[in-house]
Amino acid sequence: MSLYAIHYVYDDRAAEREEMRPLHRAWMLGLAEQGIAKVFGRYEDEGQPGALLVFEAESAAAVEELLAADPYQAAGLVVGHTVRDWPAGGPWTA
């Protein structure tokens, strides 16, 4: 298993995102309960709307499969994302 950092880029439909947020959060919390989602949250600064997610999975392809089930993705509210391998074992691990 590896850690993957996912950077979401949202479109400008903040009102629609807020409306769908309970479904998105329920999906994320379900992944957290399964031990997949380790860290997640939206950016709160003045930059481009988006979020950072950290998942533990077998592969980047497995992460992509998980992301396809995100209600935000299904609604087209995520206009882009990147999935990057974030190797465990660095000085930041407990």
PyMOL CGO cylinders between C-alpha atoms (Angstrom):
from pymol import cmd
from pymol.cgo import CYLINDER

trace = [
    CYLINDER, 0.00, 0.00, 0.00, 1.15, 3.52, -0.78, 0.3, 1, 1, 1, 1, 1, 1,
    CYLINDER, 1.15, 3.52, -0.78, -0.02, 6.99, 0.05, 0.3, 1, 1, 1, 1, 1, 1,
    CYLINDER, -0.02, 6.99, 0.05, -1.31, 9.22, -2.74, 0.3, 1, 1, 1, 1, 1, 1,
    CYLINDER, -1.31, 9.22, -2.74, -1.76, 12.98, -2.61, 0.3, 1, 1, 1, 1, 1, 1,
    CYLINDER, -1.76, 12.98, -2.61, -4.72, 14.11, -4.68, 0.3, 1, 1, 1, 1, 1, 1,
    CYLINDER, -4.72, 14.11, -4.68, -5.16, 17.75, -5.65, 0.3, 1, 1, 1, 1, 1, 1,
    CYLINDER, -5.16, 17.75, -5.65, -8.70, 18.63, -6.72, 0.3, 1, 1, 1, 1, 1, 1,
    CYLINDER, -8.70, 18.63, -6.72, -9.48, 21.71, -8.82, 0.3, 1, 1, 1, 1, 1, 1,
    CYLINDER, -9.48, 21.71, -8.82, -13.07, 22.90, -8.50, 0.3, 1, 1, 1, 1, 1, 1,
    CYLINDER, -13.07, 22.90, -8.50, -15.01, 25.04, -10.92, 0.3, 1, 1, 1, 1, 1, 1,
    CYLINDER, -15.01, 25.04, -10.92, -16.69, 28.28, -9.88, 0.3, 1, 1, 1, 1, 1, 1,
    CYLINDER, -16.69, 28.28, -9.88, -20.03, 26.74, -8.86, 0.3, 1, 1, 1, 1, 1, 1,
    CYLINDER, -20.03, 26.74, -8.86, -19.55, 27.25, -5.12, 0.3, 1, 1, 1, 1, 1, 1,
    CYLINDER, -19.55, 27.25, -5.12, -23.29, 27.20, -4.40, 0.3, 1, 1, 1, 1, 1, 1,
    CYLINDER, -23.29, 27.20, -4.40, -23.71, 23.80, -6.10, 0.3, 1, 1, 1, 1, 1, 1,
    CYLINDER, -23.71, 23.80, -6.10, -20.67, 22.43, -4.25, 0.3, 1, 1, 1, 1, 1, 1,
    CYLINDER, -20.67, 22.43, -4.25, -22.11, 23.60, -0.95, 0.3, 1, 1, 1, 1, 1, 1,
    CYLINDER, -22.11, 23.60, -0.95, -25.44, 21.97, -1.79, 0.3, 1, 1, 1, 1, 1, 1,
    CYLINDER, -25.44, 21.97, -1.79, -23.73, 18.66, -2.58, 0.3, 1, 1, 1, 1, 1, 1,
    CYLINDER, -23.73, 18.66, -2.58, -21.23, 18.90, 0.28, 0.3, 1, 1, 1, 1, 1, 1,
    CYLINDER, -21.23, 18.90, 0.28, -23.15, 16.54, 2.63, 0.3, 1, 1, 1, 1, 1, 1,
    CYLINDER, -23.15, 16.54, 2.63, -23.03, 13.77, -0.01, 0.3, 1, 1, 1, 1, 1, 1,
    CYLINDER, -23.03, 13.77, -0.01, -19.35, 14.41, -0.73, 0.3, 1, 1, 1, 1, 1, 1,
    CYLINDER, -19.35, 14.41, -0.73, -18.48, 14.44, 2.99, 0.3, 1, 1, 1, 1, 1, 1,
    CYLINDER, -18.48, 14.44, 2.99, -20.41, 11.23, 3.61, 0.3, 1, 1, 1, 1, 1, 1,
    CYLINDER, -20.41, 11.23, 3.61, -18.45, 9.60, 0.79, 0.3, 1, 1, 1, 1, 1, 1,
    CYLINDER, -18.45, 9.60, 0.79, -15.15, 10.88, 2.23, 0.3, 1, 1, 1, 1, 1, 1,
    CYLINDER, -15.15, 10.88, 2.23, -16.03, 9.81, 5.78, 0.3, 1, 1, 1, 1, 1, 1,
    CYLINDER, -16.03, 9.81, 5.78, -16.90, 6.34, 4.48, 0.3, 1, 1, 1, 1, 1, 1,
    CYLINDER, -16.90, 6.34, 4.48, -13.43, 6.11, 2.95, 0.3, 1, 1, 1, 1, 1, 1,
    CYLINDER, -13.43, 6.11, 2.95, -11.92, 7.34, 6.23, 0.3, 1, 1, 1, 1, 1, 1,
    CYLINDER, -11.92, 7.34, 6.23, -13.78, 4.62, 8.15, 0.3, 1, 1, 1, 1, 1, 1,
    CYLINDER, -13.78, 4.62, 8.15, -12.28, 2.06, 5.75, 0.3, 1, 1, 1, 1, 1, 1,
    CYLINDER, -12.28, 2.06, 5.75, -8.79, 3.45, 6.40, 0.3, 1, 1, 1, 1, 1, 1,
    CYLINDER, -8.79, 3.45, 6.40, -8.42, 4.74, 2.83, 0.3, 1, 1, 1, 1, 1, 1,
    CYLINDER, -8.42, 4.74, 2.83, -8.84, 8.50, 3.27, 0.3, 1, 1, 1, 1, 1, 1,
    CYLINDER, -8.84, 8.50, 3.27, -6.13, 9.70, 5.65, 0.3, 1, 1, 1, 1, 1, 1,
    CYLINDER, -6.13, 9.70, 5.65, -6.43, 13.49, 5.27, 0.3, 1, 1, 1, 1, 1, 1,
    CYLINDER, -6.43, 13.49, 5.27, -8.87, 15.62, 3.32, 0.3, 1, 1, 1, 1, 1, 1,
    CYLINDER, -8.87, 15.62, 3.32, -10.08, 19.18, 3.17, 0.3, 1, 1, 1, 1, 1, 1,
    CYLINDER, -10.08, 19.18, 3.17, -10.82, 22.10, 0.92, 0.3, 1, 1, 1, 1, 1, 1,
    CYLINDER, -10.82, 22.10, 0.92, -8.51, 25.04, 0.51, 0.3, 1, 1, 1, 1, 1, 1,
    CYLINDER, -8.51, 25.04, 0.51, -9.73, 28.11, 2.39, 0.3, 1, 1, 1, 1, 1, 1,
    CYLINDER, -9.73, 28.11, 2.39, -7.45, 30.76, 0.88, 0.3, 1, 1, 1, 1, 1, 1,
    CYLINDER, -7.45, 30.76, 0.88, -8.05, 33.13, -2.02, 0.3, 1, 1, 1, 1, 1, 1,
    CYLINDER, -8.05, 33.13, -2.02, -6.40, 30.80, -4.55, 0.3, 1, 1, 1, 1, 1, 1,
    CYLINDER, -6.40, 30.80, -4.55, -8.12, 28.58, -7.08, 0.3, 1, 1, 1, 1, 1, 1,
    CYLINDER, -8.12, 28.58, -7.08, -10.95, 26.59, -5.46, 0.3, 1, 1, 1, 1, 1, 1,
    CYLINDER, -10.95, 26.59, -5.46, -9.92, 23.03, -4.71, 0.3, 1, 1, 1, 1, 1, 1,
    CYLINDER, -9.92, 23.03, -4.71, -9.00, 20.48, -2.09, 0.3, 1, 1, 1, 1, 1, 1,
    CYLINDER, -9.00, 20.48, -2.09, -6.22, 18.19, -0.93, 0.3, 1, 1, 1, 1, 1, 1,
    CYLINDER, -6.22, 18.19, -0.93, -6.95, 14.51, -0.25, 0.3, 1, 1, 1, 1, 1, 1,
    CYLINDER, -6.95, 14.51, -0.25, -4.50, 11.84, 0.91, 0.3, 1, 1, 1, 1, 1, 1,
    CYLINDER, -4.50, 11.84, 0.91, -5.51, 8.23, 0.27, 0.3, 1, 1, 1, 1, 1, 1,
    CYLINDER, -5.51, 8.23, 0.27, -3.83, 4.92, 1.02, 0.3, 1, 1, 1, 1, 1, 1,
    CYLINDER, -3.83, 4.92, 1.02, -4.28, 2.49, -1.87, 0.3, 1, 1, 1, 1, 1, 1,
    CYLINDER, -4.28, 2.49, -1.87, -2.61, -0.24, -3.90, 0.3, 1, 1, 1, 1, 1, 1,
    CYLINDER, -2.61, -0.24, -3.90, -2.04, 1.96, -6.95, 0.3, 1, 1, 1, 1, 1, 1,
    CYLINDER, -2.04, 1.96, -6.95, -2.82, 5.26, -8.64, 0.3, 1, 1, 1, 1, 1, 1,
    CYLINDER, -2.82, 5.26, -8.64, -5.31, 3.35, -10.80, 0.3, 1, 1, 1, 1, 1, 1,
    CYLINDER, -5.31, 3.35, -10.80, -7.13, 2.22, -7.63, 0.3, 1, 1, 1, 1, 1, 1,
    CYLINDER, -7.13, 2.22, -7.63, -7.26, 5.84, -6.47, 0.3, 1, 1, 1, 1, 1, 1,
    CYLINDER, -7.26, 5.84, -6.47, -8.75, 6.89, -9.82, 0.3, 1, 1, 1, 1, 1, 1,
    CYLINDER, -8.75, 6.89, -9.82, -11.46, 4.25, -9.40, 0.3, 1, 1, 1, 1, 1, 1,
    CYLINDER, -11.46, 4.25, -9.40, -12.28, 5.61, -5.94, 0.3, 1, 1, 1, 1, 1, 1,
    CYLINDER, -12.28, 5.61, -5.94, -12.39, 9.19, -7.19, 0.3, 1, 1, 1, 1, 1, 1,
    CYLINDER, -12.39, 9.19, -7.19, -14.86, 8.26, -9.94, 0.3, 1, 1, 1, 1, 1, 1,
    CYLINDER, -14.86, 8.26, -9.94, -17.40, 7.51, -7.18, 0.3, 1, 1, 1, 1, 1, 1,
    CYLINDER, -17.40, 7.51, -7.18, -17.10, 10.97, -5.58, 0.3, 1, 1, 1, 1, 1, 1,
    CYLINDER, -17.10, 10.97, -5.58, -20.43, 12.83, -5.84, 0.3, 1, 1, 1, 1, 1, 1,
    CYLINDER, -20.43, 12.83, -5.84, -18.50, 16.00, -6.72, 0.3, 1, 1, 1, 1, 1, 1,
    CYLINDER, -18.50, 16.00, -6.72, -16.89, 14.18, -9.66, 0.3, 1, 1, 1, 1, 1, 1,
    CYLINDER, -16.89, 14.18, -9.66, -20.22, 12.75, -10.82, 0.3, 1, 1, 1, 1, 1, 1,
    CYLINDER, -20.22, 12.75, -10.82, -21.76, 16.25, -10.77, 0.3, 1, 1, 1, 1, 1, 1,
    CYLINDER, -21.76, 16.25, -10.77, -18.87, 17.70, -12.80, 0.3, 1, 1, 1, 1, 1, 1,
    CYLINDER, -18.87, 17.70, -12.80, -17.80, 20.01, -9.97, 0.3, 1, 1, 1, 1, 1, 1,
    CYLINDER, -17.80, 20.01, -9.97, -14.19, 18.80, -10.13, 0.3, 1, 1, 1, 1, 1, 1,
    CYLINDER, -14.19, 18.80, -10.13, -12.71, 20.16, -13.35, 0.3, 1, 1, 1, 1, 1, 1,
    CYLINDER, -12.71, 20.16, -13.35, -9.29, 18.61, -12.84, 0.3, 1, 1, 1, 1, 1, 1,
    CYLINDER, -9.29, 18.61, -12.84, -7.25, 16.56, -10.44, 0.3, 1, 1, 1, 1, 1, 1,
    CYLINDER, -7.25, 16.56, -10.44, -3.81, 15.09, -10.04, 0.3, 1, 1, 1, 1, 1, 1,
    CYLINDER, -3.81, 15.09, -10.04, -2.83, 11.90, -8.23, 0.3, 1, 1, 1, 1, 1, 1,
    CYLINDER, -2.83, 11.90, -8.23, 0.76, 11.72, -7.03, 0.3, 1, 1, 1, 1, 1, 1,
    CYLINDER, 0.76, 11.72, -7.03, 2.59, 8.95, -5.22, 0.3, 1, 1, 1, 1, 1, 1,
    CYLINDER, 2.59, 8.95, -5.22, 3.58, 10.17, -1.78, 0.3, 1, 1, 1, 1, 1, 1,
    CYLINDER, 3.58, 10.17, -1.78, 6.00, 7.53, -0.46, 0.3, 1, 1, 1, 1, 1, 1,
    CYLINDER, 6.00, 7.53, -0.46, 5.74, 6.46, 3.18, 0.3, 1, 1, 1, 1, 1, 1,
    CYLINDER, 5.74, 6.46, 3.18, 8.83, 6.29, 5.34, 0.3, 1, 1, 1, 1, 1, 1,
    CYLINDER, 8.83, 6.29, 5.34, 9.77, 9.96, 5.33, 0.3, 1, 1, 1, 1, 1, 1,
    CYLINDER, 9.77, 9.96, 5.33, 10.55, 11.89, 8.51, 0.3, 1, 1, 1, 1, 1, 1,
    CYLINDER, 10.55, 11.89, 8.51, 6.89, 13.00, 8.75, 0.3, 1, 1, 1, 1, 1, 1,
    CYLINDER, 6.89, 13.00, 8.75, 5.55, 9.50, 9.51, 0.3, 1, 1, 1, 1, 1, 1,
    CYLINDER, 5.55, 9.50, 9.51, 4.76, 8.41, 13.05, 0.3, 1, 1, 1, 1, 1, 1,
]
cmd.load_cgo(trace, "trace")
